[in-house]
Amino acid sequence: MLYLFVGKDNYSLNQALRELKTGLNAGELLEANTVNIDGRRTTPGEVSLVVSALPFLASKRLVIVDGLLERFDKTADRAKRGKNKTAAGSPDSPQSFAEVLLQKPDTTILVLTAGEVSRSNPLFKRLQSEAVLNEFPLLKDTELATWVKQQVALRGAAITPEAARALAEQVGGELWAMANEIDKLVAYAGGRQISVTDIGCLVAWSPEASIFKMVDSVIEGKASQAEAELEILLSEGMNSGQILAMLSRQVRMITLARDMIERGLSQSEIQARLGITHDFVLRKTLQQARRHTIERLKLFYKRLVEADFTIKTSRLEPELALSVLVESLARN
């Protein structure tokens, strides 16, 4: 059997690999019948030697090739840098690898894993019709909240719908981190239903989330609420320099996003160019970008520069300078 495991959800992808290993029924010989190949550096000849080998005292063996599909993925950036120049007839071409992979014996279960692959990928296109394709996209919104509820149930516990949504928004689609948070919450709840209060007590909000709340208050002209969010950040141990840097970074991200929105770029293109991986961060950045004009963002920058200058020249105490900055931004 040939499988293509593709997607950014590395947690679910690894779970699927564990299930395949369990299906080998190799017992203590599992390790001897499981081989991992670095597809980024291997050759067709090396792959051929591995996939053609017979299992050791078992009916099947598992060969996992990671990164080979991505090696032939012609993304726009790779094309611009000229890093995908493997000729069709060369020994390391997609066709050469495809021939080797498709000639494997039935005793070899072969899995090609990749983070993300375009449908124009020549190796993917050649193998797709002959393989079982399993895709593992990052979960978000309702799907992620549903996954949270399922995982809590698997641990013999329960969670309210509101708490599941709050946890999904707070942690995002990184399921390794999410699984750890769920384990902590289940232990903390001690048999009772996990609530939103439990999320607030046990799962720390990221600094980015606090900055977003403060920026939201500024945008809505809620000066007192913005100052309250500032006090929370300070009480959590963040110093004025960190807060000012994070606020500056978020204004920069909003400005870039606003510019890209006006130029008609898609959400996925904006996400890639900004380097954002957290769904919550992306969603809030786009929301805030759509609520600002470039002129107002320029004013924000001016106020940030003034606050930075005031702090560095000791004209005001750092916390007071930040308070003045937040209030001035909210009232403009």
N, C-alpha and C positions, 0 to 999 in steps of 0.2 A: 504494500500500500504506500502511496505517495501523498503526503500532506503539505499544504502551504499554510503556515500559521502567520498571519499578517495583522499588525495593529500596534498602537501605542500603549494598549492596556497590558503591560508586561505581567501584571499579577494574574489575570485570567489566562493569559497565554501559558504561563508556567504551571497553572493548575491543570490545563489541558495536557501538557507534557507529562505531568505526574500520573494522570489517568492512563495515558498510553503506556507508561512504564509499568504500572500496576497490571495492565492487560497482558504483559509479556509472560506473567506467571513464572518468572525465572528464579524466584526465591533468592537464595544467597548468591546466585550467579547473575543477578541483575546488573551489577556494576561491570562484570566481564562482558556483558552483552549490550552495553550502552556506550556509544562512541560520540563525542562532540568534535565537530570540525569548524575551524574559523574560516568561513567562506570568503572573507576579505583578502586572504592571503594564499589560499590553496590553489591547486592546479587540477585540471580534469584528470590527469594521471593519478594524483594522490587520492582524489575522490573515488576513482574507479577501484583502487586497491581496497579502500575501506568498505564501500557498499557491496562489493562482490564477495567479501569474506563470509564464511558460513558461521552460524551461531555456535556457541560453545555449550554443549550439553543442554540445549534448549531448542524450542521449535522456531523461535524468532529472535532477531536482534534489532536494536533501535539505533539509527544513525541520525543525529541532529546536526544540520548545517546552518550556522547562523551568519547572516550578513551577505550571503552570496547573491540573493535577489537585489539587494540595495547596491551592490557593486555595479549593476547594469542599469540602474535607474537614472534616466536622463532628465533630471530636474533642470529648471531654467538656470539656477545658479551654477550647477555643475557644468552645464553646457557653456556658460559664459567663461568659466575658468579653464575650459578645455581639458577637463579631467576624465572624460568618458570617450576615449579615442580607440577602444578595442576594435580592431577590424573584424569584419564578419568571418573572414577565413583564417584568422590567427588561432594558435593553439588554445588560447584562453578566451575564446569568443563565447557568447551565449549558446550558440549552436553546439559547440564542442562539449560544454557542460551538460546541455540538455540530452545529448546522445548518451552520455555516461549515466546520467541519473535515470533515464528511462529504460536502460538495459539492466537495471539491478535485478537480483533474484527475488523470488516471491518471499523468501525467508527474511528479507530485509525490510523493516518498516522505516521509511525515509521521511524526515520532516525538515522542510526549509523554513526558517523563521526570519522575520524581518519586522522592523518597526513600522515602516510605511512604504508602500510601493505604488507607483503609478500604473495605470492599466496599459500604458504604452511600453512598459518595460519588456524588452524582447524575450528575456528568459521566462518571465511571468506568463507572457502570451503563449509561449511554446508549451509550457507545462500545465497551464490552467485546465485544458480539456482532459488531461490525463490524471489530474490530481483532485483531492478533496480540499476545497478552500475553506478555511476557518478564519473569520475576521474578528479582531478584538479591538474595536474602537474605544476611546475613552468614554466612559459613561458620564452623563450630565443630567441635571434637572430631575424630571420625573423618573427616568430610568435609574439614575443613581440613588434616589430616595428609595425606590423599590428594592434595589440591591441591598441597601442598608437594612431594610426590614427583613429580607430573606436571610441575611447573614446573622442578624440578631436572633431570629427564630432558630437557625441551625445551632446556635449556642444555648438553646433552651430558655431564651428570654424573650421579652417583648418591648416594643418602643412605640410611643405615640406617633401618629402621622406628622404632627408639628415638629417633634424632635428629630424625626428622620429627615425632614426637609432642612431643618436648621443644621444638622450635621453634614448633609450633602453640600450645602452652601458654604459652610465654614471650612471643610477639609478639601473639597473638590474631588476630581476624578482620579487622584493618585491612590489606588486601592491598597497598596502596601501600607501607607500611612492610615488609611481609613480602617483597615482590619485591626491595626494596633489600637486605634481610638475605640473601636467597638469592643475589643477585649477589655479595655480599661473600664468602659461604661457598664458592661455586663457585670464585672466584678464589683464595681462601686454600687450599683443598684441593689445587689444582693437578693435577687429574686422578684423584686417589684418592677413595674413597667418603667422604662427609661423615659424621662421627661425633658422638656426644654430646659428646665432649671438645672438638671444634671449636666446638660451640654454646657451651659454657662459656667458651672462650677468646675468641670473637669477638663474641658477642651478649650485650650487657650486660643483666643482670636489672634490671627496673624497681625503684625504691625500694619500690613497693607490694608487689612479690613478696617482697622481703626482710622487710618488716614482717609480711606474712602468715606467713612461716616462723617469725618470732619469736613471733607471737601463737599459732600452732599449738603451739609448744613450751610456752608459758605455759599454754595450755588443758590440755595433756597432763601438766602438772606436771613438765616436764623443765627444771628451773632451769638446769643447767649448759649444756644445749643452747641455751636462750633467751639466756643470757649470751654464748655463742659467736656467735649471730646478731647480737647487739648489737655485738660486737667487729668483725664484718664490716662493719656499717653505718658504724661509726666509722672503720675503716681505708679505706673508700671515700670518705672526705672529708666525710661528713655530720656536722654539729655537733649538740650535745645538744638545742638548741632545735628543729631540724628533726625530729629523731627523736621528741621528745616531742609535737610538733604532729601528726606523721603517726600516731603511736600513738593520740593522742586522737581524731583524725579516724576511725581505723578502729574504735575502741571505739564512737564515735557511730554509725557506719554499721551496726555489728553490732546496736546497741541499737534503732535504727529498724527494721532488718530483722526483728528478733525480734518487735517490737511488731506489725508488719504481718503476719507469719506467724500470730501469735496471733489477729489480726482476720480471717484467712481471705483475704487478698489473694493474687492469683495472682503467679507469678514475673515475668511481663511487667509487671504493675502495680508490683511492688516495684522492678524495674529502672528503670522510667520515673521513679518518684518519687525514687529515689536518684540518678538521673542517671548511671548506670553504663553505659558503652558496651563495655568490655572483658569478654569472656566469662569469662576467668580470674578477674578481680576479682569479678564477680557470683557465680560458683560458690563461690569461697572465702568471700565474705561470708555467703552463705546457709548454707554448711556450718558456719561458726563461730557464726552466729546460732542455729542449731538445737542447738548443744552448750552454750549458755549459758542460764542463767536470768536474769530481770530483776534478781533480788537480787544475783547475782554481778557483773553488769554495773555495778550501783550501787557495789559495792565497788571495782571497777576505777576508776570515776570518782573515788572518794574517794582512792585511792592516787595517781592522776594529779595531782589537785589538790595533794596533800601534796608530791609530788615537784617540781611547779612552784614551790610556795612555798619549798621548801628551796633550790632553785637560785637563785631571785630574791633571796632573803635571804642568800645566800652561806653558808648553814649547812654545806653540803657542796659539794665540787667537782662541776661538772655531770656528768662521766662517772661519778663515784662515786655520785651521786644516782640516775642512770639504772640503774646496776648494782643498787643496793639496790631500786629500783622493780621491775625485771624479776624479781629473785629473790623479792620479797614477793608479787608477782602469781602466780608459778608455784607458790608454796607455800600459797596460800589455796584 
